[in-house]
Amino acid sequence: MKIVVAEDEFLIADMLVVSLEEAGHEVHDAPHGADALKLVRTLDPDLVITDFMMPLMTGLELAEAMKAENSLQDIPIILVSGAQGGIARSRTDLFDLVFDKPYVMDHLLTAVAGLGKEKGQR
């Protein structure tokens, strides 16, 4: 799967990228939602994994922008968040899954694999 990761905390972003690449995915990362949106428009990824609180554009704003564009609205979005999980869970129109930080990487990788199978069946 081709995945865009939007995460402003370098160590978390690096851990995500390495883990996803080791699981066989092509991963592109961005330090905030605005850069992630540019990547999504350019790369047409299979999945976006985003943090909530980021500079320039939050994960919520990224998801809203993606859902507003016909060509991007079907891309699944996983939110990984330290404190805003409740807000995201109330927005099932935007986020396919929500993981609270700290999350278990194996659980996230399993969820990513599951979304990949669903997308392949569409």
C-alpha positions in Angstrom: 0.0 0.0 0.0 1.0 3.6 -0.6 0.6 5.5 2.7 1.0 9.2 3.6 1.9 9.9 7.2 1.3 13.4 8.7 3.1 13.7 12.0 4.9 16.7 13.4 6.8 14.8 16.2 9.9 13.6 14.4 10.5 10.5 16.6 6.9 9.3 16.2 7.0 10.0 12.5 10.2 8.0 12.1 8.9 5.1 14.1 5.7 5.0 12.0 7.6 5.2 8.7 10.1 2.5 9.6 7.5 0.2 10.9 5.2 0.6 7.9 8.1 0.2 5.4 9.2 -3.0 7.3 5.6 -4.2 6.8 6.1 -3.7 3.0 4.3 -0.4 2.5 5.5 2.6 0.5 5.5 5.5 2.9 5.7 9.3 2.4 5.7 11.6 5.4 4.9 15.2 6.1 5.5 17.4 9.2 2.0 18.9 9.1 -1.4 18.6 7.4 -0.7 21.2 4.7 2.3 19.3 3.3 0.4 16.0 3.7 -2.5 17.4 1.6 0.0 18.3 -1.2 1.4 14.7 -1.0 -2.1 13.2 -1.1 -3.0 15.2 -4.2 0.2 14.2 -5.9 0.6 10.6 -4.9 -3.1 9.3 -4.7 -2.2 7.1 -1.7 -4.2 4.1 -0.5 -4.3 5.4 3.1 -3.5 8.5 5.2 -2.3 8.2 8.8 -2.4 11.6 10.6 -1.8 13.2 14.0 -4.5 15.6 15.2 -2.5 18.5 16.6 0.0 19.8 14.1 1.1 23.3 12.9 -0.3 24.9 9.8 -3.1 22.4 9.3 -4.4 19.9 11.9 -5.4 16.3 11.2 -9.0 17.4 11.5 -8.5 20.1 8.9 -6.6 17.6 6.6 -9.5 15.1 6.8 -12.1 17.8 6.1 -10.1 19.0 3.1 -9.7 15.5 1.7 -13.4 14.7 2.1 -14.3 18.0 0.3 -12.4 16.9 -2.8 -14.2 14.2 -4.9 -10.9 12.6 -6.0 -9.7 12.3 -2.4 -12.8 11.5 -0.4 -12.6 7.7 -0.6 -9.1 7.5 0.8 -9.3 6.0 4.3 -7.9 8.1 7.1 -6.5 6.8 10.4 -6.1 9.3 13.2 -3.4 8.8 15.9 -3.9 11.3 18.7 -2.7 12.0 22.2 -5.8 13.9 23.5 -8.3 14.5 20.7 -9.5 10.9 20.2 -12.9 11.7 21.5 -13.4 14.5 19.0 -12.3 12.2 16.1 -14.5 9.4 17.2 -17.5 11.7 16.9 -16.5 12.4 13.3 -17.0 8.9 11.7 -17.6 10.8 8.5 -13.9 11.8 8.5 -11.9 9.1 10.2 -12.0 5.3 9.5 -10.1 4.5 12.7 -8.8 6.3 15.7 -5.8 5.2 17.8 -4.9 6.9 21.1 -1.3 7.6 21.8 0.6 5.7 23.0 -0.7 3.0 20.8 0.6 -0.6 20.1 2.3 -0.6 16.8 1.3 -4.1 16.0 -2.4 -3.1 16.4 -1.9 -0.2 14.0 -0.2 -2.4 11.5 -3.0 -5.0 11.7 -5.5 -2.2 11.1 -3.5 -0.9 8.1 -3.5 -4.4 6.6 -7.2 -4.7 7.2 -7.9 -1.4 5.4 -5.7 -2.5 2.6 -7.8 -5.7 2.1 -11.0 -3.7 2.2 -9.7 -1.2 -0.4 -8.6 -4.1 -2.6 -12.2 -5.5 -2.5 -13.8 -2.3 -3.6 
